[in-house]
Amino acid sequence: MYGASRDLRDIMELTPLFLEGTPISAIGIVFMLPILYGLYLGIEVICRTVEIFFVPLVLTGVFMIIFLLFSNAVKFENLLPVLEPGWETIFRTTINEAWMAPFGEIICFTMIFAYLKKPKSQIKVGIAGVISGGLALVFIHLLTISVLGEYTRNQSLAPLLKMVQKINVADFIERVDPLFLIWLVVNDFFKVLVFMYAAVIGGATIFKRSKNILIIPFGLITFFTSIFFTESYTSHMAQGAIVLKHFYPIFSLYIPLLLCTVCFVRQELNKIG
């Protein structure tokens, strides 16, 4: 639920850039309502909805990349010098920040594995998803730095938005940032939906209640957490750095490792017995 609240706050902070004067609470409510409805309909409807949006999302991203190339906004010299801070800094940053978001967050998908019609395919499809998603993230970071430069990219609160604002193809195709916002909202919608589904299923298992009973309470907790946990977007990002380093590994690494160890020991003891 905390992960869902963080992504909800991201949308609540970025959307007012296009809807000036709109309270972030109103944006959060409008965003959460279809998520709660999706949770009520269940995992099959959620996955079919993802299938519908997948191709348009990918094509939109591809077209934005093409527009950037034709806008002459990409300057590969901005990527130099390569490995300037050294491997030690890169590994330290990766361990402290990058590996938990988004890769640590995929622990939520383990709540969905039980509903797969082909359970044996989960490892193959999961690894393919992680590799393709990782390569896509690497490419997006390279593209952002090559367009904005290292300093501007690091100082900007929304580097992707700033990058898209550079699109200008022959003074004809420009101002596509509203299209980017739609792309971002749809992506964030499904991410929050997966977070919330994992939370609801987990809560239903712990409390031995129907998941539908928990949808509204969990939705309210997520909504109010997104508003009251931080006062500004700057503190929101600072809090995220602390959580990624100290708290996410507990749920994404330590507890799963402990459970795997217990499961392995039990299997060995059963073989002996």
Protein Blocks (a to p, Z undefined) as FASTA:
>chain_A
ZZmmmmmmmmmmmmmmmmghiafklmmmmmmmmmmmmmmnomklmmmmmmmmmmmmmmmm
mmmmmmmmmnopacfklmpcehklopklmmmmmmmmmmmpmklmmmmmmmmmmmpfblml
mmmmmmmmmmmmmmmmmmmmmmmmmmnommlmmmpmblmlmmmmmgcghhlagcklmmmm
mmmmmmmmmmmmmmmmmmmmmmmmmnopafklmmmmmmmmmmmmmmmmpmbfklmmmmmm
mmmmmmmmmmmmmmmmmmmmmmmmmmmmmmmZZ
